[in-house]
């Protein structure tokens, strides 16, 4: 007997997103997350890089309760304000647009200007004039008190809640150095005129009453402010791709009202409104073209450079650019339902998530600070007991406090996710969450749905075989004229192909649909039949052409008039031009492709041979696709599935990694782990490469962050690091992690040639 934690009739949980203020390191995020998760029925994930909490909470809990819990923990929380259209001139990644960043920069500039003379005076004995130490105190005091105020405030707030964070280490370390200096200056011998002292990279033994640490207090504060500023700026750059994506949309739109154009803000647009899009303008929202013909540039949304031709009846996507003629579009989706908004939501959700490796880092960061405080106390006691030198013991303990800040641990995963998912969005690849990254590393088999994924999903005219003495152009004109009156997919393919190859089609009279046999009609004085009416009495030449077409997996239709068969037309679902290239790229990534389809074996094998797939599973009912995926998994394979239809949704969800074509149905997109916005199978290989590269960056960051702390702490405790050098190293560690993540911005799609490098 099994039990569940939640009753069957329990009301559905709600979701909320909160902006968290006051977090300064991974330990802060871990504390907020822990407090929220202690609330009954609440599940929360707090992201230090994005400063957001994603919370799922049950009925009976209000958002106000969640905010109150965060506030009690010592931080601020609020719901995000509704999005407002940004002016076109605003650069989404411009630092000047962030008041917090501007204030931090101002604090850094002032502190650096004051701290540099203090450090130089301490490091270069030749600059030490009489009473230089009092000038150092005058310059250092504002740096430690005002410049370090964010650290001191956060440390005090956490101390009131019986907690410790990175700020605790910084505040205790800098205030201890400053306090020691005040004692030495006012109560010791350091304030005497003519006092001199040198600077060592390691801890040195000197007279404690004549030693000041003003350069440590001021220098470390300035270094940490520099590190925090560079970190904040890099984080902003990391999120620039998402902000740019969310600001792609048009700001206003020309709506038709009683035959006149009225320009209104895009947020006042309603479903069913018709609006005008002139050449060069952005399409305001998702809709259907009701008038006009043009080419639409979707490169900013899909990464695909070639414009797509559209005409009446075609769907268009908001934020794409009308590159040709005037269009009249009827809005079908607005606001949060648009494709652009859904893309942005997927990207943001992915950035809010956590991979398993990051959860380990969070657990380490949560206990790291208290452990470091104990190590610092032990270091002080150990040095004092071993040497009896209070100055050396104090220097070593301060170095331990300052170098051990776990910022890099907290930034390792979120910044890589920010950049990786943002870059993916620019290329038309949407990663749903960090858990997906782990799956891409393990996948060894990729199942490709045929229709709409490997093929276009539309029947097209492939071959024309005219009998001896029959003009091919006349064959196409007469067949196309009759088929033009039919709605059958094969008929539409014949009509479209005939019009393309033979020009304008003549009219048809006395059209007749013959169920199971084909169609018939009078065209230019001939009674024309298209279909199976001549089966069994074809001349050898046409019978052979029909057999070849069917053996190749194509649908063959016979065309005849005036009682005689005149030709054979072969129709098939055309393979996308890029599918063979995509299969080669997937193989180069170490994946074994499998073609899955409900079509007959001959059709499937023909398509597989054309694109280079060896393993074919054909004649599978839609509901059996899940069973196929499970069977492959039972064989020990880790399976990725690429599909686009409603009938692929369950298989996409069952696969270890689901890749949904963005040109497909909503059900498939919702079920997939990765969404490929453009309908190009090569994007599947690019998506897997990007996901693997992002995972590799995360692991590299974590190895650095863990390795740095493991190596640095013993060095500091052993007295091999001056506290100011320790502060510089700690700041560099965080900046290194963020900068390493930013390298993902250089990720490029595979060049369009068969020998492309896939590293």
C-alpha positions in Angstrom: 0.0 0.0 0.0 1.4 3.4 -0.9 0.6 6.8 0.7 1.1 10.3 -0.5 2.0 13.4 1.4 -0.7 15.4 -0.3 -4.4 14.4 -0.2 -6.0 13.7 -3.6 -8.5 16.5 -3.1 -5.9 19.1 -1.9 -6.2 22.4 -3.7 -3.5 23.2 -6.2 -0.4 25.0 -5.0 0.3 28.6 -6.1 3.6 30.1 -7.4 5.1 33.4 -6.6 8.3 35.2 -7.5 10.0 37.6 -5.0 12.7 40.1 -5.4 15.1 39.6 -2.4 17.1 42.6 -1.2 20.2 42.7 1.1 21.8 39.4 0.0 25.6 39.7 -0.3 26.8 36.1 -0.7 25.7 32.5 -1.1 25.2 32.0 2.6 22.6 34.8 2.6 20.7 33.0 -0.2 21.0 29.7 1.7 19.5 31.3 4.8 16.5 32.8 3.1 15.9 29.6 1.2 16.1 27.5 4.4 13.7 29.8 6.3 11.1 29.8 3.5 11.3 26.0 3.2 10.6 25.6 6.9 7.1 27.1 6.3 4.5 24.3 6.0 3.9 23.2 2.5 6.3 25.8 1.0 9.0 25.0 -1.5 11.5 27.8 -2.4 14.6 28.2 -4.5 16.6 31.4 -3.9 19.1 32.5 -6.6 21.9 34.7 -5.4 22.9 35.9 -8.9 19.4 37.0 -10.0 18.4 38.0 -6.4 15.1 36.3 -6.8 13.1 33.6 -5.0 10.8 31.2 -6.8 8.3 30.0 -4.2 5.5 27.3 -4.4 3.1 27.6 -1.5 -0.2 25.9 -0.5 -3.7 27.4 0.1 -3.8 29.2 3.4 -0.4 30.8 2.9 -0.3 34.3 1.4 2.4 36.1 -0.4 2.5 38.6 2.5 3.4 35.6 4.8 6.3 34.8 2.6 7.5 38.4 2.6 7.2 38.5 6.4 9.4 35.4 6.7 12.1 36.9 4.6 12.0 40.2 6.5 12.3 38.3 9.8 15.4 36.6 8.4 17.0 40.0 8.0 16.4 40.7 4.3 13.8 42.6 2.2 11.3 41.0 -0.2 8.7 42.3 -2.7 6.8 41.1 -5.7 8.3 42.1 -9.0 6.6 45.2 -10.5 4.7 44.8 -13.7 6.9 45.1 -16.8 7.0 48.5 -18.5 8.1 49.1 -22.0 11.5 50.5 -22.1 12.4 53.4 -24.5 14.2 52.2 -27.7 17.3 54.3 -26.8 18.0 52.5 -23.5 20.8 50.0 -23.7 19.6 47.0 -21.6 23.1 46.2 -20.4 24.1 49.8 -19.7 25.5 50.1 -16.1 24.3 53.7 -16.0 20.7 52.4 -15.9 21.3 50.6 -12.6 21.2 53.0 -9.6 22.6 50.3 -7.2 25.5 49.8 -9.5 26.1 53.6 -9.8 26.1 54.0 -6.0 28.5 51.1 -5.6 30.8 52.6 -8.3 30.8 56.0 -6.5 31.6 54.3 -3.1 34.4 52.4 -4.8 36.0 55.5 -6.5 36.0 57.5 -3.2 37.4 54.6 -1.2 40.1 53.7 -3.8 41.2 57.4 -3.9 41.6 57.4 -0.1 43.0 53.8 0.3 45.8 54.0 -2.4 47.9 56.6 -0.4 47.4 54.5 2.8 48.7 51.4 1.1 51.6 53.2 -0.6 52.7 54.8 2.7 52.7 51.4 4.4 54.4 49.5 1.6 57.2 52.0 0.7 59.2 53.0 3.7 60.9 55.8 1.7 57.5 57.6 1.6 57.1 57.5 5.4 57.7 61.0 6.7 57.3 62.1 10.3 53.7 61.5 11.5 52.7 59.7 8.3 50.7 57.3 10.4 48.3 60.0 11.4 47.7 60.9 7.7 47.1 57.2 7.1 44.5 57.2 9.9 42.7 60.2 8.5 42.5 58.7 5.1 41.7 55.1 6.2 38.9 55.9 8.7 36.3 57.0 6.1 37.2 53.9 4.0 36.7 51.5 6.9 33.6 53.2 8.4 31.8 54.6 5.4 33.2 52.4 2.6 32.8 49.2 4.6 29.3 50.2 5.8 27.5 47.7 3.6 29.6 44.9 5.1 29.2 46.1 8.7 25.4 46.7 8.3 24.9 43.2 6.8 27.1 41.6 9.5 25.2 43.3 12.3 21.8 42.4 10.8 22.9 38.7 10.6 24.3 38.8 14.1 20.9 40.0 15.4 19.5 36.8 13.8 22.2 34.6 15.2 23.7 34.0 11.8 27.0 34.7 10.0 27.8 35.3 6.3 30.6 36.5 4.2 30.0 40.0 5.5 30.7 38.8 9.0 34.2 37.7 8.0 34.9 41.0 6.2 33.5 43.1 8.9 35.2 41.3 11.7 38.5 41.2 9.8 38.6 44.9 8.8 37.3 46.2 12.1 39.8 44.1 14.0 42.7 45.5 11.9 41.4 49.0 12.3 40.8 48.6 16.1 44.3 47.2 16.6 45.7 50.2 14.7 43.7 52.6 16.9 45.0 50.9 20.1 48.6 51.0 18.8 48.4 54.6 17.8 46.7 56.0 20.9 47.8 53.6 23.6 51.0 52.1 22.1 54.1 53.4 20.5 52.9 53.6 16.9 51.8 57.2 17.2 55.3 58.4 18.1 56.9 60.9 15.5 59.5 59.1 13.3 57.8 55.7 13.5 58.6 53.5 10.5 57.7 50.0 9.5 58.1 47.8 6.4 55.6 45.6 4.4 55.9 41.8 4.0 53.9 39.5 1.8 53.8 37.0 4.7 53.1 37.4 8.4 56.1 38.9 10.3 57.0 39.2 13.9 57.2 42.8 15.2 56.4 44.8 18.3 52.7 44.8 18.6 52.5 48.2 20.2 54.3 49.8 17.3 52.4 48.0 14.5 49.5 49.4 12.6 47.2 47.6 10.1 45.6 50.7 8.5 46.7 49.5 5.0 45.0 46.2 5.7 41.8 47.7 6.9 41.6 50.3 4.0 43.1 48.1 1.3 41.0 45.1 2.0 37.8 47.2 2.0 38.8 48.8 -1.3 39.7 45.5 -2.9 36.4 43.9 -1.8 34.4 46.9 -3.0 36.2 46.5 -6.4 35.4 42.8 -6.4 31.8 43.4 -5.6 31.5 46.2 -8.3 33.1 44.0 -11.0 30.9 41.1 -9.9 27.7 43.1 -10.0 28.6 44.6 -13.3 29.5 41.2 -14.8 26.2 39.7 -13.4 24.3 42.5 -15.1 26.1 41.8 -18.4 25.3 38.1 -17.8 21.6 38.9 -17.6 21.6 41.3 -20.6 20.5 38.7 -23.1 17.3 38.0 -21.1 16.6 41.7 -20.7 17.2 42.3 -24.4 14.9 39.4 -25.2 12.1 40.8 -23.0 12.5 44.3 -24.6 12.4 43.1 -28.3 8.7 43.7 -28.7 7.2 46.7 -30.3 6.2 49.6 -28.1 3.1 50.8 -30.0 1.0 49.6 -32.9 -1.2 51.0 -35.6 -4.7 49.4 -35.0 -7.5 49.6 -37.6 -10.6 51.3 -36.2 -13.4 51.9 -38.7 -11.0 51.7 -41.6 -8.6 54.3 -40.0 -5.2 53.6 -38.4 -5.0 54.6 -34.8 -1.7 54.3 -33.0 -2.0 52.9 -29.5 0.4 51.4 -26.9 1.0 47.7 -27.5 -0.4 46.8 -24.1 -3.8 48.0 -25.1 -4.0 45.6 -28.0 -6.8 42.9 -27.7 -7.2 39.5 -29.3 -9.1 39.9 -32.6 -7.7 43.5 -33.2 -6.4 44.0 -36.7 -3.2 46.1 -37.0 -1.0 47.4 -39.8 2.7 46.6 -40.1 4.7 48.7 -42.5 8.1 47.7 -44.0 10.8 48.0 -41.3 8.4 47.9 -38.4 8.2 45.2 -35.7 5.1 43.0 -35.6 3.4 44.0 -32.4 2.1 40.5 -31.3 1.4 37.0 -32.5 -1.2 36.9 -35.2 -2.4 35.8 -38.6 -1.8 37.7 -41.8 -5.2 38.8 -43.2 -3.9 41.0 -46.0 -0.7 41.6 -47.9 2.5 39.7 -48.8 5.9 40.2 -47.3 9.1 38.7 -46.0 9.5 38.5 -42.2 12.9 38.7 -40.5 12.8 36.5 -37.4 16.6 36.5 -36.8 16.5 38.3 -33.4 14.0 35.8 -32.1 15.2 32.5 -33.7 18.7 33.1 -34.7 17.8 32.2 -38.3 19.1 34.7 -40.8 17.0 34.0 -43.8 13.7 36.0 -44.0 10.5 33.9 -44.3 7.9 34.8 -46.9 4.4 35.2 -45.6 1.0 35.9 -47.1 -2.7 35.9 -46.1 -3.4 32.9 -43.8 0.2 32.6 -42.5 1.0 33.0 -38.8 3.5 35.6 -37.7 5.3 36.1 -34.3 5.5 39.3 -32.3 8.8 41.1 -32.2 9.8 39.9 -35.7 10.5 42.5 -38.3 8.5 43.1 -41.5 11.2 43.3 -44.1 9.0 43.6 -47.2 5.5 44.9 -48.0 2.6 46.2 -46.0 0.8 43.7 -43.8 -2.5 43.6 -42.0 -2.4 41.2 -39.1 -5.1 39.9 -36.8 -3.9 39.5 -33.2 -4.3 35.9 -31.9 -2.2 36.2 -28.7 -1.3 39.1 -26.5 0.7 39.9 -23.4 2.0 36.9 -21.4 0.5 34.4 -24.0 2.8 35.5 -26.8 5.6 33.4 -28.1 8.2 36.1 -27.0 6.7 36.2 -23.5 6.7 32.5 -23.1 10.4 32.3 -24.3 11.4 34.9 -21.8 9.5 33.0 -19.0 11.3 29.8 -19.9 14.7 31.4 -19.8 14.0 33.2 -16.5 12.7 30.0 -15.0 15.8 28.2 -16.1 18.0 30.9 -14.5 16.1 30.6 -11.2 16.7 26.8 -10.9 19.6 24.9 -9.4 21.6 22.0 -10.6 22.4 19.2 -8.2 26.1 20.3 -8.1 24.9 23.8 -6.9 22.8 22.4 -4.1 26.0 20.8 -2.8 27.7 24.1 -3.0 24.9 25.8 -1.1 25.1 23.3 1.7 28.8 23.9 2.0 28.4 27.7 1.9 25.7 27.6 4.7 28.1 26.0 7.2 31.3 27.5 5.8 31.3 30.9 7.6 30.9 29.5 11.2 33.7 27.0 10.4 36.0 29.8 9.2 35.3 31.8 12.4 36.4 28.7 14.4 39.5 28.3 12.2 40.4 31.9 12.7 40.1 31.6 16.5 42.1 28.4 16.4 44.7 30.1 14.2 45.1 33.0 16.7 45.3 30.6 19.6 47.8 28.3 17.8 50.1 31.1 16.8 50.0 32.7 20.2 50.7 29.4 22.0 53.5 28.4 19.6 55.3 31.8 19.3 53.9 34.1 22.0 53.8 36.7 19.2 50.4 38.5 19.4 51.0 40.5 16.2 51.8 37.4 14.1 48.8 35.5 15.6 46.5 38.5 14.9 47.7 38.9 11.3 47.3 35.2 10.5 43.8 35.2 12.0 42.7 38.2 10.1 44.1 36.7 6.8 42.0 33.6 7.5 38.9 35.7 8.0 39.4 37.7 4.8 40.5 35.1 2.3 37.8 32.5 3.2 34.7 34.4 1.9 32.6 31.9 -0.1 31.4 34.3 -2.8 32.8 32.3 -5.6 30.9 29.2 -4.5 27.6 31.1 -4.6 28.3 32.6 -8.0 29.6 29.5 -9.7 26.3 28.1 -11.0 24.0 31.1 -11.3 26.3 33.2 -13.4 27.0 30.3 -15.9 23.3 29.7 -16.1 22.5 33.3 -16.6 25.0 33.6 -19.5 24.3 30.1 -21.0 20.5 30.4 -21.1 20.7 34.0 -22.2 23.0 33.1 -25.1 20.7 30.2 -26.0 17.8 32.5 -26.2 19.7 34.7 -28.7 20.2 31.6 -30.8 16.7 30.3 -30.6 17.5 27.6 -28.0 15.5 27.7 -24.7 16.8 25.6 -21.8 14.1 24.9 -19.2 16.3 24.4 -16.2 19.7 23.4 -14.8 18.6 19.8 -14.3 18.5 19.6 -18.2 22.3 20.2 -18.3 23.0 17.0 -16.5 20.9 15.0 -18.9 22.7 16.4 -22.0 26.0 15.0 -20.7 24.6 11.4 -20.4 22.6 11.2 -23.6 23.8 8.6 -26.1 20.7 8.0 -28.4 18.6 10.6 -30.1 15.1 9.6 -31.4 14.0 11.8 -34.3 10.3 12.1 -35.1 10.0 12.1 -38.9 7.1 14.4 -39.8 7.8 18.0 -39.1 11.2 17.3 -37.5 13.3 15.6 -40.2 10.8 16.4 -42.9 8.9 19.6 -43.6 5.6 18.1 -42.6 4.1 19.2 -45.9 3.5 17.1 -49.0 5.4 18.4 -52.1 5.7 17.4 -55.7 9.0 15.5 -56.0 9.1 13.9 -59.5 7.3 14.1 -62.8 7.4 11.3 -65.4 5.7 12.1 -68.7 4.8 9.3 -71.2 6.5 9.4 -74.6 4.9 12.0 -76.8 3.4 13.9 -73.8 4.6 17.5 -73.0 5.7 17.7 -69.4 4.4 21.3 -69.0 1.0 20.4 -70.4 0.9 17.3 -68.1 1.5 19.6 -65.1 -1.0 22.3 -66.2 -3.9 19.9 -66.7 -3.2 17.9 -63.6 -2.6 21.0 -61.5 -5.9 22.6 -62.7 -7.9 19.6 -61.6 -6.1 19.1 -58.3 -6.4 22.8 -57.5 -10.1 22.2 -56.8 -9.4 19.5 -54.2 -8.5 20.0 -50.5 -6.6 16.7 -50.2 -3.0 17.2 -49.1 -1.7 15.3 -52.1 -3.8 17.4 -54.4 -2.6 20.6 -52.8 1.0 19.4 -53.3 0.4 18.6 -57.0 -1.4 21.9 -57.6 1.4 24.0 -55.9 4.2 22.1 -57.6 2.4 22.4 -61.0 1.9 26.2 -60.6 5.5 26.6 -59.6 6.9 24.7 -62.5 4.4 25.4 -65.3 3.1 28.9 -64.4 -0.6 30.0 -64.0 -3.1 27.1 -64.1 -6.2 27.1 -66.3 -9.7 26.8 -64.9 -11.6 23.5 -64.4 -15.2 22.6 -65.2 -17.5 19.9 -64.0 -15.0 18.9 -61.2 -15.8 15.6 -59.6 -14.3 13.9 -56.5 -14.2 10.1 -56.8 -13.8 8.7 -53.3 -10.8 6.3 -53.1 -10.1 6.8 -56.8 -9.0 10.4 -57.4 -10.6 13.4 -59.1 -11.9 14.3 -62.5 -12.7 17.4 -64.4 -12.8 19.2 -67.8 -9.8 21.4 -68.6 -9.2 23.1 -72.0 -11.4 20.6 -73.8 -10.0 17.5 -72.2 -11.5 15.2 -69.6 -8.6 14.9 -67.1 -8.4 12.3 -64.4 -5.8 12.2 -61.6 -5.5 9.4 -59.1 -5.9 5.6 -59.4 -8.4 5.4 -62.3 -5.8 3.9 -64.6 -4.3 1.4 -62.2 -3.9 -2.1 -63.9 -3.9 -0.7 -67.4 -0.7 1.4 -67.5 1.9 1.1 -70.2 5.1 -0.5 -69.1 7.0 2.8 -69.0 4.5 4.4 -66.6 4.0 1.3 -64.5 7.8 1.1 -64.0 7.9 4.8 -63.0 5.0 4.3 -60.5 6.7 1.2 -59.0 10.0 3.1 -58.5 8.2 6.0 -56.8 6.4 3.7 -54.4 9.5 1.7 -53.7 11.2 5.0 -52.7 8.5 5.8 -50.2 6.6 8.3 -52.3 2.9 8.6 -53.2 2.4 8.0 -56.9 -0.6 9.5 -58.8 -1.4 8.8 -62.4 -2.5 11.5 -64.7 -4.5 10.9 -67.9 -7.0 12.5 -70.3 -9.1 11.4 -73.2 -9.0 7.8 -72.0 -5.2 7.4 -71.9 -2.6 7.5 -69.1 -0.2 10.4 -69.8 2.2 10.5 -66.8 3.0 9.7 -63.2 3.5 12.3 -60.5 5.4 11.4 -57.3 4.5 13.3 -54.1 6.2 13.0 -50.7 6.8 14.8 -47.5 10.1 16.6 -48.4 13.1 16.1 -46.2 14.4 19.5 -44.8 17.5 20.7 -46.5 19.4 20.8 -43.2 18.4 17.4 -41.8 21.3 15.4 -43.2 23.7 18.0 -41.9 22.0 17.9 -38.5 22.3 14.1 -38.3 26.1 14.3 -39.1 26.4 16.9 -36.3 24.5 14.7 -33.8 26.8 11.7 -34.7 29.8 13.9 -34.1 28.5 14.6 -30.6 28.6 10.8 -29.9 24.8 10.3 -30.4 23.2 7.4 -32.2 20.2 8.7 -34.3 17.0 6.7 -34.5 14.1 7.6 -36.9 10.7 7.1 -35.4 7.5 7.4 -37.5 3.9 6.2 -38.0 4.5 6.0 -41.8 5.1 2.7 -43.5 8.5 1.1 -43.6 9.3 2.0 -47.2 8.7 5.7 -46.6 10.7 5.7 -43.4 13.6 3.8 -44.8 13.7 6.2 -47.8 13.9 9.2 -45.5 16.4 7.6 -43.2 18.7 6.7 -46.2 18.5 10.3 -47.4 19.6 11.8 -44.0 22.0 9.1 -43.0 20.1 7.3 -40.2 20.7 3.6 -39.8 18.1 2.6 -37.2 14.4 3.0 -38.3 11.3 2.3 -36.2 8.3 2.7 -38.5 4.5 2.1 -38.4 4.2 3.2 -34.8 0.9 4.5 -33.5 1.1 7.9 -31.7 0.2 6.3 -28.3 3.0 3.7 -28.8 5.8 6.2 -29.1 6.2 6.3 -25.3 6.6 2.5 -25.4 9.4 2.8 -27.9 11.3 5.3 -25.8 10.9 3.1 -22.7 12.1 0.1 -24.6 15.3 1.9 -25.7 15.8 3.0 -22.1 15.4 -0.6 -20.9 18.2 -1.5 -23.3 20.5 0.7 -21.2 20.4 3.7 -23.4 20.0 7.4 -22.3 17.5 8.7 -24.8 16.9 12.2 -26.2 13.7 12.7 -28.2 13.1 15.4 -30.8 9.5 16.1 -31.9 7.0 18.7 -32.7 3.4 17.4 -32.6 0.8 16.7 -29.9 1.4 13.0 -30.4 5.1 13.5 -29.4 4.3 15.3 -26.1 4.2 12.1 -24.0 7.3 10.7 -25.6 9.1 14.0 -25.0 8.2 13.9 -21.4 9.2 10.2 -21.0 12.6 10.7 -22.7 15.7 11.5 -20.5 16.0 14.7 -22.6 13.1 16.2 -24.6 13.8 18.6 -27.4 10.7 20.3 -28.8 10.7 22.1 -32.1 9.4 25.6 -31.5 7.5 25.4 -34.8 5.4 22.6 -33.3 2.4 22.5 -31.0 2.1 24.0 -27.5 1.8 20.5 -26.0 5.1 19.4 -27.4 6.9 22.6 -26.3 5.5 22.3 -22.7 6.7 18.7 -22.5 10.2 19.3 -23.8 13.3 20.1 -21.7 14.8 22.1 -24.5 12.8 24.2 -27.0 14.3 24.9 -30.5 12.6 28.0 -31.6 13.4 27.6 -35.3 12.4 24.6 -37.2 15.9 23.5 -38.1 17.1 20.2 -36.8 20.7 21.5 -36.6 19.5 23.5 -33.6 19.3 20.2 -31.7 23.0 19.7 -32.1 23.7 23.3 -31.1 21.4 23.0 -28.1 23.2 19.9 -26.8 26.6 21.5 -27.4 25.5 24.7 -25.6 24.0 22.7 -22.7 27.2 20.6 -22.3 29.4 23.8 -22.6 27.3 25.5 -19.8 27.5 22.4 -17.6 31.3 22.3 -18.1 31.6 25.9 -17.2 29.6 25.3 -14.0 31.8 22.4 -13.0 34.9 24.4 -13.8 33.7 27.3 -11.6 32.9 25.0 -8.7 36.3 23.2 -9.0 38.0 26.6 -8.9 35.8 27.9 -6.0 36.3 24.8 -3.9 40.0 24.5 -4.8 40.7 28.1 -4.0 39.2 27.9 -0.5 40.9 24.5 0.2 44.3 25.9 -0.8 44.0 29.4 0.6 42.9 28.6 4.1 46.0 26.6 5.1 48.3 29.2 3.5 46.6 32.0 5.5 46.6 30.0 8.8 50.3 29.2 8.3 51.1 32.9 8.1 52.1 32.8 4.4 49.6 35.5 3.4 49.5 39.2 4.4 45.9 40.1 5.2 45.8 42.7 2.4 47.0 40.1 -0.2 44.4 37.8 1.1 41.7 40.4 0.4 42.9 40.9 -3.1 42.9 37.1 -3.7 39.4 36.7 -2.4 38.1 39.5 -4.6 39.9 38.0 -7.6 38.3 34.6 -7.0 34.8 36.0 -7.4 35.7 38.0 -10.4 37.4 35.0 -12.0 34.2 32.9 -11.6 32.0 35.5 -13.2 34.4 36.2 -16.0 34.8 32.6 -16.8 31.0 32.3 -17.1 30.9 35.3 -19.5 33.0 33.3 -22.0 29.8 31.5 -22.8 28.7 34.6 -24.6 31.1 33.7 -27.4 29.3 30.4 -28.1 28.6 30.1 -31.9 26.3 27.8 -33.9 28.1 25.1 -35.9 29.3 26.5 -39.3 27.2 25.2 -42.1 29.7 22.7 -43.6 30.0 19.0 -43.1 33.5 19.1 -41.5 32.5 21.6 -38.9 34.2 21.4 -35.6 31.9 20.4 -32.8 34.1 21.1 -29.9 
